[in-house]
Amino acid sequence: MSKKNYSTKPGENSAKALGTNLTISPKQSIEVCSFIRNRKLQVAKKMLEEVLTKTIAVPFTRYNKGLGHRKGNMASGRYPLKTCSQILKLLNSAESNAQNKGLNSNNLVITHINAHRGTRIQRHKRVGSTTAKLTHVEIVLEEQKW
């Protein structure tokens, strides 16, 4: 098995998780990652669950051309359900990795979460072909001493 390189160097009181070639949109995953970055793990999981029930929207600040306004203190936003469910699974995986290392799950903070465009796969249709949207997402949780 090859070693996976992260774009950050996690410390000894941290846990990490990596999702490769997830079938989610890279643009939506970038917005969701910026939505939950630098938050406590329990708060971020609650926010993603509220997006799945469509009570709060994810503010789109970068890829927002033609998007409508949403309720709250934001200009434009969406409810990326598939992206939020996949990132929520990765957060649960990172939390279980932290518990396996002996870290306290109540003190975990998302210090690094990043989304990259994955490999390109051709999807052939009757007329022409398209490329699939695949995304790599990496998460690093660190235990904060309050």
TATASUL-V622930 format. One record per backbone hydrogen bond with DSSP energy under -1.0 kcal/mol. NH is the residue of the N-H (numbers start at 1). CO is the residue of the C=O. E is the energy in kcal/mol with one decimal. If there is no record, write none. Layout:
nh & co & e
NH & CO & E
NH & CO & E
This chain:
nh & co & e
15 & 141 & -2.6
17 & 139 & -2.2
19 & 137 & -3.3
22 & 135 & -3.0
24 & 22 & -1.9
29 & 25 & -2.1
30 & 26 & -1.9
31 & 27 & -1.6
32 & 28 & -2.3
33 & 29 & -2.3
34 & 30 & -2.0
35 & 31 & -1.2
36 & 32 & -1.4
38 & 110 & -2.0
39 & 36 & -1.0
41 & 108 & -2.4
44 & 40 & -2.5
45 & 41 & -2.4
46 & 42 & -1.8
47 & 43 & -2.3
48 & 44 & -2.2
49 & 45 & -2.0
50 & 46 & -1.9
51 & 47 & -1.7
52 & 48 & -1.9
53 & 49 & -1.4
54 & 51 & -1.1
55 & 50 & -2.7
58 & 78 & -2.7
60 & 76 & -1.9
67 & 64 & -1.4
74 & 72 & -1.2
77 & 68 & -1.3
78 & 58 & -1.8
81 & 79 & -1.7
84 & 80 & -2.2
85 & 81 & -2.2
86 & 82 & -1.9
87 & 83 & -2.3
88 & 84 & -2.1
89 & 85 & -1.7
90 & 86 & -1.7
91 & 87 & -2.3
92 & 88 & -2.1
93 & 89 & -1.9
94 & 90 & -2.5
95 & 91 & -2.3
96 & 92 & -2.1
97 & 93 & -1.9
98 & 94 & -2.0
99 & 95 & -2.3
100 & 96 & -1.8
101 & 97 & -1.3
103 & 98 & -2.7
107 & 104 & -1.0
109 & 142 & -2.5
110 & 39 & -2.8
111 & 109 & -1.2
111 & 140 & -1.3
112 & 140 & -1.7
114 & 138 & -2.3
116 & 136 & -3.0
118 & 134 & -3.3
123 & 130 & -3.9
125 & 128 & -2.0
130 & 123 & -2.5
132 & 121 & -2.6
135 & 22 & -2.0
136 & 116 & -2.6
137 & 19 & -2.7
138 & 114 & -2.4
139 & 17 & -2.9
140 & 112 & -3.0
141 & 15 & -3.4
142 & 109 & -2.4
143 & 13 & -2.4
144 & 107 & -2.7
